[in-house]
Amino acid sequence: MFDWIRRPNRRGHFAALDHADFPPLEPGTVWLVGAGPGGPGLVSLLGYHGLGQADVVVHDALVSDALLAMAPRRAQRIFAGKRGGRPSPKQADISLQLIDLAKAGKRVLRLKGGDPFMFGRGGEEAGALARAGVRFRIVPGISSGLGGLAYAGIPVTHRDTNHAVVFLTGHDDTGAVPQGVDWNAIANAAPVIVMYMAVKHLGSIAEKLIAAGRPADDSLTIVSHVATPRQSAIATTLGKAPSLADIPTPAIVVLGPVGAYSQTLDWYVQGARNHVFG
């Protein structure tokens, strides 16, 4: 069944996949693909395969040029990035564009930073495609709240510190601090809270968590530009978060004891950052 794996090939390791049984990106369909947290090498094999077949790549702002370069030269590249506080395409327009491209017979690849279903609006886009009768495939990606933190030597879970974790978005669909969040429950639900897109409202979020009972001296780590040569980290406490300024973005924020592991597990340093693909 897997003879293609064992077959000798002098053209290189990736060429051994030339005859692998990957599903085709067919005309009139859309693949929602996770690009991973930073380095282009963190995209999945299935995502890489889809990129090579796409007629159109509709991509987010955080997708690297190196990853976009994996698509065929003939492929149309359409920017559909959303960045907080900046003019951005409306989500309804992005979904409609995906539908129109697919119904025009294009092989459409929607390339989203991280994972499409982790605060990435992939569920909304998939829902719009389903209602329009457009076939689609979900190709999961490495989320920055998992893989991105791993590049800073921070395990999201560790048997010595926590058996649960909460994932929290830093803003709702209006761009404000999430209003539908039970802050008392969030503050006490797990030893570790991982926050996406939280820098803009970090001070306010910190105040809400402290008011809900979270200790002000709880460890807070902010990792910016994860899994890229520009990666940097700030180690502080929850109580000091409101006074922080000029935090580089994009960033992922982790609250809780696991941030301390970065002191001994931070492997992405010096020569490790010389590799473009991660």
C-alpha positions in Angstrom: 0.0 0.0 0.0 2.8 2.4 0.9 5.4 1.3 -1.7 5.9 5.0 -2.7 7.5 5.5 0.8 10.1 2.8 0.4 10.9 3.4 -3.3 14.5 4.9 -3.7 14.4 8.4 -5.1 17.5 10.5 -6.1 15.5 13.7 -6.5 15.2 14.4 -2.8 13.0 13.5 0.1 9.9 15.5 -0.9 10.0 14.0 -4.4 9.2 10.7 -2.7 5.6 12.1 -2.2 5.0 12.6 -5.9 2.9 9.6 -6.2 1.3 9.7 -2.8 -2.5 9.4 -2.7 -3.3 13.0 -1.8 -6.9 14.2 -2.4 -7.2 16.5 -5.4 -8.1 20.2 -5.0 -10.9 20.0 -7.6 -12.4 22.8 -9.7 -15.3 24.5 -8.0 -14.2 23.6 -4.5 -12.6 25.5 -1.6 -9.9 24.3 0.8 -9.7 26.1 4.1 -6.1 25.6 5.1 -4.2 26.5 8.2 -0.9 28.1 7.5 0.6 27.5 10.9 2.0 30.1 13.3 4.9 31.6 11.5 7.6 29.7 9.6 6.3 28.3 6.3 7.7 24.9 7.1 5.0 24.5 9.7 2.2 24.1 7.1 1.0 20.5 6.8 1.8 18.2 3.9 -1.8 18.4 2.8 -1.8 22.2 2.9 1.4 22.2 0.9 -0.2 19.8 -1.6 -3.2 22.1 -1.9 -1.1 25.2 -2.5 0.6 23.4 -5.4 -2.8 22.9 -7.1 -4.6 26.2 -6.4 -5.9 28.5 -9.1 -6.6 31.2 -6.5 -5.1 31.7 -3.0 -7.1 33.9 -0.7 -4.8 34.7 2.2 -4.7 36.4 5.5 -2.3 39.2 6.6 -0.1 36.9 8.7 0.7 34.4 5.9 4.4 34.7 5.0 5.6 35.6 1.5 7.7 32.4 1.6 4.6 30.3 2.0 2.7 32.1 -0.7 5.6 31.4 -3.0 4.8 27.7 -2.8 1.7 28.3 -4.9 2.1 28.1 -8.7 3.2 31.3 -10.4 -0.1 31.2 -12.4 -2.2 31.2 -9.2 -4.0 34.4 -8.4 -3.2 35.7 -4.9 -5.9 37.7 -3.2 -5.3 39.5 0.1 -8.1 39.2 2.6 -6.3 40.0 5.8 -7.8 41.4 9.0 -5.7 43.4 11.4 -7.0 45.1 14.5 -7.5 48.8 14.2 -6.8 48.9 10.4 -9.1 48.9 7.4 -10.0 45.3 6.7 -12.2 43.3 4.3 -15.6 42.5 5.8 -16.1 38.9 6.7 -19.3 38.6 4.7 -17.4 39.9 1.6 -14.6 37.4 2.0 -17.1 34.5 2.3 -19.0 35.8 -0.8 -15.8 36.0 -2.7 -14.9 32.4 -1.9 -18.3 31.3 -3.1 -18.1 33.3 -6.3 -14.6 32.0 -7.2 -15.7 28.4 -6.6 -18.8 28.8 -8.7 -16.6 30.2 -11.5 -14.9 26.8 -11.5 -11.7 27.8 -9.7 -9.6 25.7 -7.4 -9.7 27.9 -4.4 -7.4 27.7 -1.4 -8.3 29.9 1.6 -5.0 30.2 3.5 -5.4 31.3 7.1 -2.8 31.9 9.8 -2.6 29.3 12.5 -5.6 27.0 12.4 -8.8 27.9 10.5 -11.1 26.8 13.4 -9.1 28.4 16.3 -10.4 32.0 16.4 -9.9 32.1 12.7 -13.5 32.5 11.4 -13.0 29.3 9.5 -16.3 28.0 10.9 -18.1 31.1 9.5 -16.6 30.6 6.1 -17.3 26.9 6.0 -20.9 27.6 7.0 -21.3 30.1 4.2 -19.9 27.6 1.7 -22.2 24.9 2.9 -25.2 27.1 2.6 -24.2 28.1 -0.9 -23.8 24.4 -1.9 -20.0 24.7 -2.5 -17.9 21.7 -1.6 -15.0 22.3 0.8 -12.3 20.6 2.8 -10.9 21.7 6.2 -7.1 21.3 6.4 -6.1 22.0 10.1 -3.0 24.0 10.9 -0.7 24.4 13.9 -2.2 27.1 16.2 0.0 29.8 17.6 -1.4 29.0 21.0 0.1 25.6 20.8 2.9 25.5 18.2 3.8 29.2 18.5 4.3 28.9 22.3 6.4 25.7 21.7 8.8 27.9 19.7 9.3 29.9 22.9 9.9 26.7 25.0 6.5 27.0 26.6 4.4 23.8 26.9 0.7 24.7 27.1 0.2 21.7 29.5 2.7 20.1 31.8 2.0 17.3 34.3 3.7 19.3 37.1 1.7 22.5 36.6 -1.7 22.0 34.9 -4.1 19.5 33.5 -6.4 22.1 31.9 -6.1 25.1 29.7 -8.4 27.9 28.6 -8.2 29.5 25.1 -9.5 33.1 25.0 -9.9 35.6 22.3 -8.9 39.2 23.1 -11.8 40.8 21.2 -15.2 40.1 19.9 -16.6 40.8 16.4 -16.8 44.5 17.2 -13.2 44.8 18.1 -14.0 45.4 21.8 -13.2 43.3 24.8 -15.4 40.2 24.6 -18.7 41.0 26.3 -20.1 37.5 26.4 -17.3 36.1 28.6 -18.0 35.0 32.2 -14.8 36.5 33.6 -15.3 34.8 37.0 -15.5 31.4 35.4 -12.6 32.1 33.0 -10.3 33.4 35.8 -10.7 30.3 37.9 -11.3 27.6 35.3 -7.7 26.5 34.7 -4.2 27.3 35.8 -3.3 28.4 32.3 -5.1 30.8 30.0 -3.9 31.3 26.4 -5.0 34.6 24.8 -5.2 35.3 21.1 -5.3 38.8 19.7 -5.3 40.2 23.2 -2.5 42.9 23.2 -4.8 45.8 22.4 -7.1 45.1 25.4 -4.6 43.3 27.6 -4.8 45.9 30.4 -8.5 45.7 30.5 -8.5 41.9 30.4 -5.9 41.8 33.2 -8.1 44.1 35.4 -11.2 41.9 34.8 -9.3 38.7 35.6 -7.8 40.2 38.8 -11.3 41.5 39.8 -12.5 37.9 39.3 -10.0 36.5 41.7 -6.9 35.8 39.6 -3.7 36.7 41.5 -2.0 39.9 40.3 1.4 38.2 40.7 0.4 35.3 38.3 3.1 34.9 35.6 2.3 36.4 32.2 4.3 35.8 29.1 3.8 37.6 25.8 5.5 36.0 22.7 5.5 38.2 19.6 6.2 37.1 15.9 6.2 33.5 16.9 8.1 30.9 14.9 9.9 33.6 12.9 13.4 35.1 13.2 11.8 38.2 14.8 10.4 36.3 17.7 10.7 38.0 21.1 9.2 37.4 24.5 8.2 39.5 27.5 8.0 37.9 30.9 5.9 39.8 33.5 3.0 39.5 35.8 -0.8 39.9 35.4 -0.8 43.0 37.6 1.8 44.8 35.5 0.0 44.1 32.2 -1.9 47.5 32.2 1.4 49.4 32.3 2.9 47.6 29.3 3.4 49.6 26.1 4.7 49.1 22.6 4.3 45.3 22.6 5.2 44.0 19.2 2.3 42.3 17.4 1.1 39.8 16.4 1.5 38.2 19.7 0.2 35.3 21.8 -0.3 35.8 25.5 -0.1 33.0 28.1 -1.1 33.4 31.7 0.0 30.9 34.3 3.0 28.8 35.5 3.9 27.2 32.2 5.6 30.4 31.1 8.5 29.7 33.5 9.5 26.7 31.4 10.8 29.0 28.8 13.8 29.7 31.0 15.1 26.2 30.4 13.3 25.0 27.3 13.7 28.0 25.0 15.4 26.3 22.1 14.6 28.7 19.3 17.8 30.8 19.7 20.9 31.8 17.7 21.5 29.5 14.8 18.0 27.9 15.0 16.6 31.2 13.6 18.7 31.1 10.5 16.3 28.7 8.7 13.6 30.5 6.7 11.2 27.6 7.0 11.3 27.5 10.8 
